[in-house]
Amino acid sequence: MEQKDYNMDVKLTQFSHGGGCGCKIAPAILSEILAKSPVRLPNPNLLVGTESSDDAAVYRLNDYQAIVATTDFFMPIVDDPFDFGRIAATNAISDIYAMGAQPIFALAIVGMPIDKLPIETIQGILAGGESVCASVGIPIAGGHSIDSPEPIYGLVALGIVHPDKVKRNDAAKAGDVLILGKGIGIGIMSAALKKGELSDEGYQQMVASTTQLNTPGSVLVDMPGVHALTDVTGFALLGHLLEICRGSRLSAEIEFAKLPILPVALELAKKGYAPGAASRNWASYGDNVVLPENMPEWQKNVLCDPQTSGGLLVSCSPEAADSVLELFHKQGFEYATIVGKLKFGESEISVF
């Protein structure tokens, strides 16, 4: 499907109080909400459930197949309908890749203020999502829609993986290096966009990153030395790395100078741009992070910046690092780089 010009008089972001994965409930509040959830009966075929805060659920069908299921949806992060649909669909499908699986089909989740948005705008959002699914050869086989006060779009995505090849986020090992697959700064750029202050260059960087599917995930499952995998989204780099640390009972070190920050996002961060979700993220897990003395506020904002359709975070042995980086670079992930390492210790992140 080709993108077309849409009526941009009605801006999608004006309807959303938070865009993209920045609308996620803060980690601390989410933990409080789920704290009194009913105790679930054990099921030997449920290979991945809620216990590890992983990217998707995994259920074993037989000795050779497990189904991977996830759902992801949010409010607009951009005003262009087609781009919004593409970003939301990419974000959802990338959770399948983050488990090492191959997507097989999807269902659409649609909530729209029918009395406020032109029909062609809604059609553009759906077309954007369909274009991403078509690019990986999967159908949108149905879904559900409601009339809602804010535009909401996303997918239920399903995939298939061999049960023995599932990549969880809690299987990292001490001594592993950490490789981040995409540049960060999407939340910072979205904050500038909402104020009408994101340049055309910045918008192009933002869309290029958020519509790049994390396809290396389905290849990483067969690479020796790759131990754990997740994607960096609304809880930011620190939040999703902390999930790896807690699940694996390890600590991490991050070198700030090695972080791949998108060029325009870096400029904006230094000028003080940051989404509200960055401060909510820090409030949720800052007690588990050690920062350098007198670290500038903009650097802390980068570390806590919520990513929409962010990159894979790979925990692998040092011997496997070159092969992992080669895979990313061959698939067009120019920002992929080593950003830190894991070590024995309590679940804590130290930033240098």
N, C-alpha and C positions, 0 to 999 in steps of 0.2 A: 504494500500500500504506500502511496506517495503522500507526503505532507502537503497540505493546501493552506492557503491564507484564510485565517478565520477573523471574524469580527472581534477586534481587541478592545472595543469600547467598554465592554464589561470585563474587568480584571478578576481572574479567578482568586488571586491571593487576597483580595479585599474581603472575601467571605470567610477566610480561615484565621482562627486565632493563633494557630501555629502550623507551619508547613512541613511536609515531608516527615522524616523520622524524628524531627524536633517536637512533634506532637505526642511522642511516647510519654507515658506516665513515668515520673522520675523513679530510678531504681529503688530508693529507700521506701517510697510510698507504695510501689508495687509489691515489695517484700512484705510490707505491713498488711496489705490487702489480702495476699495469698497465705499469710501466716496461719489462718484458721480454716483453710480449705479442708474438706473432708479427707480422711486418710484413705488412700487408694489401695485396693487389693492388689497384691503382686500378680504380675502376668508375665510368664517366661518369654512370651513372644514380643512383648513391648521392649525393644532394645534401647530406645531413648524416649524418655518421657519428660516430666517437668523437673526432675531431680537435679539436672545439671544446667538449667537455663540455656539449653542448646538452641540451635537455629531452627530445628524442625523435629517432629516426632518420627520415630522409625519403628515399624511393626514387621516382624518376620512372617512371611507367607509360607516359606518352605526353606529347604537347605540352601537354595540358590538365589532366592529373591526376597527382598524386603521392600516394603512400600514406605516412601518418605513423604510426609505431609506437612505443609505449613500454610499459614495465612498471614497476609500483610496488606495493610491498606492505610491510607492517610489523606490528609487535606492538601490542597495544592501548594507546591513549593515554587511553581512558576505560573505565569499567566497564559502561556500558549497551551491550548487544550491538547494538541497532539503530543507536545513534549511532556506534559504532565502525565498523560497516559503511558508514554514510553518509560518514564522514570519509575512510575509506580509498578509497572509490570516487571521491569528489570530488577527492581528491589526485591520483589516477591520470589521470582524465579531463582535469583542468586542464593537464596536460602537453601534451595535444593542442591546447588553446586557446592555450598559450604559443608554439606554432609558427605560430599564425594559421589553424589548420585547424578543420574541423567533424568531430566524432566520428561514426563510423558503426556500430561494434559493439565489444563487449568480451568477454574471456574471464576467468573467475574463477581466482584463485590462492588455495587454501585449505589451511592446515596447522593441525590442531587436536589437542590432547591428549584424545583420545576417551574415555579412562578417567577424566578429571577434570572435563569440562564436560558439563552436561546437553544433550541433543539440542536442546531448545527454545532454548537459548542460542546454539548454532551456527546454528540456523535463523534466529534473530533477526539475527545478523551478516549472513548472506546476504540476508535481506530488506531490511536497510538499504542494502546495495550495489545491489540490484535497484531500490530506490525512486529512487535517484539516476539510474541509467541510464534508467529510465522517464520521469523528468522531462525528459530531453533527447531522448527518443524513440529510444533505441538498445537493442538486445537484448543480454543476456549469452548468447552463443551456445555456450558450453561452458566448459571449463577443466580444472583438474587439482587433486586433493586428496591430502594425505598425513596420516598420523598423526604429529604432532610434539610435542615437549615444551612448546613455547610456542605460544599462538594466533598465527597469521599469516593476514592477509587482505589482498587487493589485487586489482588487475586488470591484464591486458594490454589496453591501449586502442588502438584503431586509428581513423584519421581520413583525410580527403581534403582536399587543398588544391591550388590551381593552382601549378605549379612556380615560376612567376615571383613568387609572393606569399608564399613561405616567409619567416618572420621568424626569423632566426638570432640568436644572442646575441653574435656577433662582428662586427656591421656598424654599430656605433655610430660617431658622428662627433664630433670636437672641437667644443665649443660646445653640444652637446646638453644638455638638462636631463633630470633623472632623476625619473620619477614612480613612486611606490609605490602599488599599488592597494588594499592592505589594511593594517589595523593590525597591529603586531607584538607579541610577548610570549607566544606560544602555549607555547613550551618552559618559560617561567617559570611559567605557570599549571599546566602538567602536573606540574611539580615539586611545586607546592603540593597538587595533587590526590592525588598518590601518598602524601603525608603526611597526607591527610585534612583539609587546611586550606584548601581552595578553597571560597569562598562559593557559594551558589546563583547569585548575580548573576554571579560569575566564570565559573561553569560555562556559563551561558547565553551569555555573551560568547564563550567559547571555542568552543562548538558552532556558534553562528551564523557565526563567521568561518570555521571549518574546513569547513563544509558549503556555503559560497557558491562556486559554480563560477565560474571566471575567464572567463566568456563574452565579455567585451570583446575578448579576443584575436582572435576570428574577425572582428571588425569593424575592428580596428586595421590589418589587412593592407591595407585599401583607403583608409587615411587618409594623405595626403601628409605628409611630414616625420617619419613614424614609421620609425626606422632599425633598432632592435634591441629584442629582447623576450626575457624569461626569467621564470621564477617563482622566488620566494624560498622555499626549503624547508630541508632539513637542514643546509646549510652556512651558514645565516643570511644576513642582509643583506650583511655584509661579504664572505662567501665567494662568493656568487653575483654580486655586483657586481665582485669581482676577476676572475671568469671573463669578464665583459664587457670589463673593462679589458685583460686579457691577450690575448683574441681580437682586440680592436680596436686594440691597441697604443696605449692611452691611459691617462691617470690620472683619478682622480675626487676630487671634494670633496663631503663630506656635512656638512650642518648638523644637529647632534644635536637642537637645539631644534625643528626642523621634523619630526622623526620622529613618525609617528602611532602612539603606543604605546597599546594597549588599556587603558582606565582601571584595571581591577582589576590587570592585569599591572604597571602603573606602581607601584601601591601595594606589590605583592609584591616587585618588584625592589628598591625602596628598603629593604625589610625584609631583603634578602639572599637571597631565593629565586633559584635558578638551577639548571638541569639540568647534569649532568656533561658533556654534549656541548658546552656553551658553552666550557668551558676547553679541551676537545680541539680545538674549532674555532680558538680563539685560538692554540694551540700550532702549528697547521698553517699559519696565514697571518699571524700577528701581525707578522712581519718586514716585511711589505709594507704595513703600516698605520701612519700617524702620528697619534697621539692628543694631545689637549691635555695640557699638563703638569698633573699632579695630578688627572686625571679620576677621579671616584669609580668604585670597582669595579663598582657596580651599573649604571652607564652602559655600561661595557665589556661586561658580561654581556648587556645589551639588544642591543648591536651584534652579538654572537656567538650570540644565542639561536636555536636551531634551530626553524624554523617547520614545522609540519605543515599541508599544504594552504594554503600562504601565498599572498601576493598577487603579481600581475604587477609586474615592474620594467620600465618602459618608458624607452627612450632616444629622445628626439625633439627636433626643432628647437624653439627658444623660440617660434617663430611657431605651432607646432602644439599647444603645451601647453594652451591654453584649450580647444581642441576635444577633446583627449584627456581632460582632466579632466571636461568636460561629459558625455562618453560614460560614464565611470565613475560619475559621480553619478546620471545618468539610470537606470543599471542597478542602483542601490542600494548602491554602494560609497562609503559616507559618509566613510571615512577616507582616500580617495585624495588625494594631495597631492604637490607638488614637494619633494624631499628633498635635491637636490644637482645637480651638473653634471659634465660631462666636459671634459677639456682635454688638450692635447698633453703628452707626458711618458712616463716609464717607468711600468710597471704598478704603480701605488701609489695607495692611498686615504688622503686626509687628512681628518680629522674635526675640525670646529670647534665 
